[in-house]
């Protein structure tokens, strides 16, 4: 995909276009006008349409599948079942570890482990025919008992995740000795990614070459999976994903339905399109896992924390593994001499959960950031004050210096902008008419995740510049910041730069997740562009036909697309004139950030797995982004309805490559946080294991009317230990701490502490016992 | 979704004739029918498109009555100047219903035919038992996720909530629905499930809704609709109330009051006990709150919807207090 014809308003200054400038998204006009062609909008000759049939039980065996009626229906090409679909090889996991090379992988299930698991697929000439015929497929089951809810975390197969245990000091003894205690249980709900663009793909085979058009946060990783499933070389798979209509972590892996479509295309010898329905986008792949955490805090009477004991559990499916690491930031928020954190998972009849924006950190913050608020209330301290009393001057767990930690600044700047000093401390002491008003604060963090990337930069004969990378833009602004990076490095206007992303045949890139892409890719593009620039200048200086030859200069500079002496006195040529004079049609450079001597095998591993990620505590520093959210809520005293009326957030993401885009990402995270705090929940029928609100009318995402003006303030400084250009993570950070800030504000408004998300109206009714939501 | 025939009716008479065909369903705005067909609940043999019939979308409002054609769009009625001034609860109920896109498509006649949002009703593949879809098959909701289900007018056959807003206001003000040969009170047009949960409306094969008529009244002129829900917009009511109030010359004593509830009952629910308790009384907050509790007489909860029993009276009270303040 190429973003051509980028025209900027006359008011856009060169500064705007440089790294750090507030350039608007270069892909914006294409999206607004509908010119942007998403992966599954590809028009192909002979395209067949696949519709999945899903299990209606949560556990048991598929005894038989009646397919005759469907096969006889108009337009139907094939009906595939576990017996008839081709068997694939088992792909390795995302660390590249082979899972079960001797076994085969059947993407349609005979043994059902969750409700909504795919058991058959109908392929027809048209989508409507496939939908109609799929309703005729009848399955007979041998149903088994299912466990579908985490509950208190004590039922089901419990697995301890030993690698996540964190211990120092003597937490039990210190807790017993501490004069002030707090003990509480915090629950977070199952929530969906709910991207507007549903999952789906088009698969086409040409011999043993496979092309997949599919929204993807990780082209190289997904291409590896397809290659392993079908036993073909990695190079034979081409994945195309020009735009992504929301991923939030859900689109990094090729899933069972992806395998079904690719297998059907191979079996039928035709390209096949398969889109998940909106309902299947709630059942075919997992969202954020349900979690439960117990926190015991011990403190002295001045509010200094003496001990933290944390026990967390999250749900996982019967097959596969995903840990929602609820202790992930518990250990770094506050200075404590004694600490203990452990994590379990419980196997349930549910689909494998997936990472969703700030996986782990987000529910982790809900626990520790509510608990510290509760401790502040118990001690009569201001919630901001107790956070400063316990401010961690270094990483309490890794015992290393922070690379940068502007959290104190975030508290100060955020409090000032919010007007925190005017807060009336007592709960239920601020109101306007029937609305109880509450102010809450919470902090958040997200580790800096790093790896390596590569990019190709081409200076073309006409002076235009092309950037190529198999990284992707899911709305966060990759097209834009890479254009800015190339433009600034080369000294050309952004309008001359076109960025091509989302094709696995371009220069390789790792996963877009964990807020790592910007830091990696700006570094790679900067490096590639610098190499191209060096070659350009070398040509200019060395060619005797050019006016620079006699200058005796040892370098030249490019500014506004024209090359000349750095001081601007003397001859000048446009890049196009220079290229014409030296007879070159292009200068091409590939740059990567890998250390010299990296082997081909290591490179493959770097791009197709996450095994080469660099720990955030590598070397002398502990690296994180930080934030503080200040929230005002209004709670109706009769109805219990909560509305967020004000948000001020101060965030430290280091240097921002484009503040406008960073603010948008932070706000997106804050909005998602409001949804998870107050509205969103995948509600499961306990008897059937079925999510009963798998649509956008019943699964409550916040609407525009639920979102107030959100003020975000950057308090970051360039962090040289985190990335080449000084940035830290942006996209994951914004959501972390939003839910506890809201819960703390609700407590301040009402005097009622709600420790179970989402905070729906019945949990706040006065005088009535809180009944558990869901089944009676 | 199965194949169906499509017929376009250009007159009410043609629509009535076609509507008498077996398996025929009327298509107006399509916001309910298409939705239900996609989830496998509606399986029409014939779809009769009535959206092109002329003259059925008129909105004619006088002090005596509002006459609203069945094909008038929700958004047009909501924004109609005389509806807003003479029947504010009707306008407010419409504004708080659905989303802007749906209101621009959906018609008033179709709105009355809206089906429940009970998730078990809407998912035949996963929940074969539903008395509303197939009488005698059972009720999957009872014993399941019941947070949105009704507490009033329920039976052992069905606890599905009537989801709409407009009809709640219509019931409060004694509106009538014109079916051609028959005219019914809107209150009687909707049927509580009893033992016949599959029958939601008193409408017979060959009948077509052509208009609704709302009698004008002082209570309708001083009326409001309050809808409570977790989300600010685009959500069905946890509880809602349409209330109209007429006071005596002293500005305190109730001459006439109308109260109807949404989101808590199996049909748009008129709360006459509350009305009777307040007529002739001088309004004060304690009296209002006490009387509002009477709306929940006979309420039956199924666990997770228990909160509605406490919530609904508070919504009624808030509406009456709001109208009292505007004296």
Interface residues (C-beta under 8 A of the other chain):
Chain A: X56 X115 X128 X131 X132 X135 X434 X636 X638 X639 X640 X641 X642 X643 X678 X679 X683 X684 X685 X686 X687 X688 X690 X692 X693 X697 X698 X700 X702 X703 X704 X705 X706 X758 X760 X761 X762 X765 X767 X768 X771 X772 X773 X774 X775 X776
Chain B: X1 X2 X3 X40 X117 X119 X120 X123 X125 X126 X127 X143 X144 X145 X146 X147 X228 X229 X230 X231 X232 X233 X234 X235 X236 X238 X302 X303 X304 X306 X307 X310 X311 X314 X315 X317 X318
